């Protein structure tokens, strides 16, 4: 599992222009950095629809403040991030990464249905999301941000996750009622 020290978080945040170089990053500045770096270790199918940008979408009430906006234009491989806030009824399949906010808990099934069988990396930070089908779930353990990965969901979407990333994650499985 991976934790993140305050010093590493400050370095990540400084690189992403999350705020003053001497200010400790907020929880969501650290989570934005995690999303950016996790995406670097995911392989999308060659046929996945992309233009010159990789859409990082947020479904629901955005908890990041300006932390995700700091990623706008940053490179992820040959693509650059485009940060988009989306409605659940929108075409979520145009996203490369979809962050599902806690506010979408009541519409969670509808959100996952919107990206079913699509190469969209789903990310959340709500307890139980990974067991319910979200691919990457960020969580706090003490003062550290850690992450868990649902490999079944990743494989269904046709994505591949680097073994280096998996070695740092807690691998979880879907609960039987969610399958």
N, C-alpha and C positions, 0 to 999 in steps of 0.2 A: 504494500500500500504506500501511497505517497502522501507525505505531509509537506507543508511549505513553511519554511522559517520566515520570520519577519524580514530578515536581511534579503532573502531571495525574493520575497514578495515586493519589497521596496525596489529591488533591481528590475523585476518584471514590470512593475508599474512605471518606473522611470523610462524604461524602453518604450512603453506604450503611451507615455505622456498622460498618466492618470492623475497627475497633480504635482505638487511640489516635491522635489527630489528628497526632501528631508521629512516629509509627512508620511506617517504610516499609512499604507493603503487600506481602503475600506474592504469589507468582505466582498462586495460586488466588483471592485476593481481587481481583486485577486481572482474571482470566478471568471471575469472576462478574460484575464490572461490565461487561465486554465483552458477555456473554450478555444481560444486562438491556438494554443500549443497542442491541445489534444487533436484538433483538426489536422495538424501537420503529420500525424501518425495514422491517419485514416486514408484508405485507398478507395476511391470511387470507381465504378465501372467506366470504361472508356466511353461508352455511349451515353453517359449521364449528361443531360442538357446543361450546358454552361455557355455563357458569353465570355466577356473578359473579366467578369466579376463572379464572386462566390457570395450568394445571398445568405446572410446570417439573419434569420427572422426571429422575432419575439412574438409569441402568441400570448395575449393576456396583458395584465397590468405589469409594465416593465419595472422590475426592481433595481435595475442597473444604474438609474440616473444617467449620467453622461459617460459611464465607464465603457459601455459598448461602443459609443460614438467615437471613442479614442481609437478604435480599431478601423474605422472607416478609411479605406484606401490602403491599409497595411496589406502586405503580400502574404498569400497562403499558396505556396508553390508558384505556379505561373499566373494565378488569379489574384485579384485584390478584393478585399471585403467590401460588401455593400450592406449596410445595416438597415433593416426594414422592420417596422412594426406592422403586424398583420392581424386581421380579423380571422376568427376560426372558419368563417364561411368562405374566405378567400382561397385561391389556389395555392395550397401549402407545398405542392410538389415542385414549385419553382425555387424553393429554398434548398440550399446545400446543407445548412445546419438550421434546426428549428429548436429554439429554447421555449419550453412550455412552462409558463409561470404558474405558481401556486394558485393564482386566481382562476385558473382553468380547470381546477379539480372537478367541478360539477360537469364540465363538458369534455373531460379527459378522453373518453372513448371516441367522441366525435373528432377530436384533434388527431388521435392516432389513426383513425379511419381515413382522415384526409391525406395521410402520407403512406398508407398501407401499400406494400409492394413497390415502394419508390426508394431511390437511393438518397434519402434525406436522413442525415444524422440527427436523431432526436436527443435533446439534452434537457435536464431539469435539475431542480435542487429541492425537491419535496420528498419527504420520507415515503418510501413505498413505490415511488415512480418506476424504479428499475424493475422491481418485481412485477409491475403491471405493464411492462413493455417499452419503457423509455430506454434507449441504448446506453446513455451516459448520465449518471446522476451524481451531482456534486453534493457533498455534505460536510458539516463541521464536526470535527472531533477535537474537543478542547479548543485551542486557538488555531488549529490547522484546518485547511481545506483539503479534503480527500475526495476520491471519486470511485464509483463502482460502475461496472460495465455489464450489460446484459448481452452476452454473446449470441443468444438465440435471436434476439431482435436485430442485432447487427447483421447476422447471416441472412435473415429473411429479407432485409433491404438490399442485399447484394453488395454490402460493403465489407471491407477487410480492415482489421485493426492490427497494427504492428505488434509483434510479440514483445517488443521493448515497452510499449504502452501497457500491454496486458500484465507484464511483470510488476507494474506499479499500482495496478488497480485491484480492487476487491471484485471478483467475478460473482455475479448473482444470477439466479434462475427465476423464471416466471413462476408465480404461484399457480397451482393447478386450475383454479377457477378462471384465470385470465387466459388460458390456452385455448 
